[in-house]
Amino acid sequence: MSNPWFETIAEAQRRAKKRLPKSVYAALVAGTERGLTVSDNVVAFDELGLAPHVAGLCDQRELSTTVMGQPVSLPVLISPTGVQAVHPDGEVAVARAAAARGTVMGLSCFASKPIEEVVAANPRTFFQTYWIGDKDEMSQRIERVRAAGAVGLIATFDWSFSHGRDWGSPAIPDKIDAKAALKFGPEVALRPRWLYDFARSGAIPDLTVPNVAIPGEALPTFFGAYGKWMQTPNPSWEDVAWLREQWGGPFMLKGVVRVDDAKRAVDAGVTAISVSNHGGNNLDGTPATIRALPVIVDAVGDQVEVLLDGGVRRGSDVVKALALGARAVMIGRAYLWGLGANGQAGVENVLDILRGGIESTVLGLGHSSIDQLSRDDLFVPADFTRTLGDTGGS
Ligand SMILES: Cc1cc2nc3c(=O)[nH]c(=O)nc-3n(C[C@H](O)[C@H](O)[C@H](O)COP(=O)(O)O)c2cc1C
């Protein structure tokens, strides 16, 4: 067998593409419409230059920080994603990898594994919820998550049900039955290692979402839950405050790209925001999150923790986000590709690549800690930053 270790995220992506059935891989690539946002998330990082020193570098570098009260050994967290059918251990494998590398697991309500199993694998788990069902149902979900021991709640409200990709959306069955087996059989047959992993685990991907289950009822399917979400009236800012209050603990609003929204999030009492465009899965044409970050940090960075997600593929990307004021970043596709390429070890591999890249960049920039990073470490082109939303005239 060739060496399972890979040295870049790009290589993890290549391996995931080779190992996963076509439809599963296509679901991870995701993105909407033309793919402008998904691509800008990545290329915007390339526009930022680094300003290394030649001598006087530090022998030790401190990469640890805290996010919503949780210590993390590097400023990279697992962003919540529904990891349907990538690997039999799914989010439990991701949670174990995050625990092994000293960081927080973000678990999606559309995940394939129940919150109880994920918290058992990594007690530092933040549960992410969409606004699905009525308030009674949401309260019950929150109670379950609290009882399971999650240490933070992430509310993701930046979803506009836009669909259609110019490169084509994968066909995803509602459940795996004889009809689906017949339809997907040929592409699965071309990926024997993926099939072998599932066969060995004794489980087939069932495409259910156990974390939005109603007690006493059958587990909803992914599309069943999605349909209910589409029918739920959209949340207001009062609902954000209601959810935060129901939870009562550390609370992050994910999906903020506008300054006025960042200020409203502060008013709603959140602990943290993630400057995020859902990895280019919401409105196509939204600029890269790294372009929106500096103005948001200037507006609310002294009142809430500001994180960023979208397009992080290298340790130097993490450093650029921190230099522009993020406390930490969250990653999505990077760890999904690691999981697809080599299960738990693949996710650990991805976190190790990012740690190595952060170390090298902080070293070159002449710092002994990520706390010392600042805008002086970067070359930022004049037209790089985007100001989205009303800044209130200041
Ligand atoms: C396949 C896939 C599924 C996702 N599912 C969710 C989800 O269930 N909840 C959520 O808040 N964000 C979800 N996201 C968005 C990620 O949490 C994150 O914002 C995004 O992936 C960051 O961009 P990156 O993939 O370039 O790192 C998903 C992203 C992808 C690619």
The ligand as an ORCA input file, in Angstrom:
! r2SCAN-3c Opt
* xyz 0 1
  C     -20.441     19.479      2.269
  C     -20.672     20.621      3.209
  C     -21.673     20.532      4.162
  C     -21.897     21.601      5.045
  N     -22.852     21.475      6.012
  C     -23.014     22.482      6.917
  C     -23.929     22.334      7.989
  O     -24.609     21.325      8.112
  N     -24.017     23.359      8.869
  C     -23.264     24.506      8.776
  O     -23.372     25.409      9.610
  N     -22.391     24.656      7.772
  C     -22.234     23.666      6.863
  N     -21.304     23.796      5.870
  C     -20.450     25.003      5.852
  C     -19.198     24.789      6.714
  O     -19.495     24.714      8.080
  C     -18.209     25.939      6.515
  O     -18.869     27.157      6.721
  C     -17.560     25.922      5.140
  O     -17.356     24.611      4.674
  C     -16.233     26.656      5.197
  O     -15.634     26.723      3.953
  P     -14.497     25.694      3.473
  O     -15.204     24.420      3.126
  O     -13.900     26.366      2.293
  O     -13.551     25.504      4.633
  C     -21.096     22.761      4.963
  C     -20.087     22.835      3.993
  C     -19.868     21.791      3.111
  C     -18.758     21.904      2.103
*
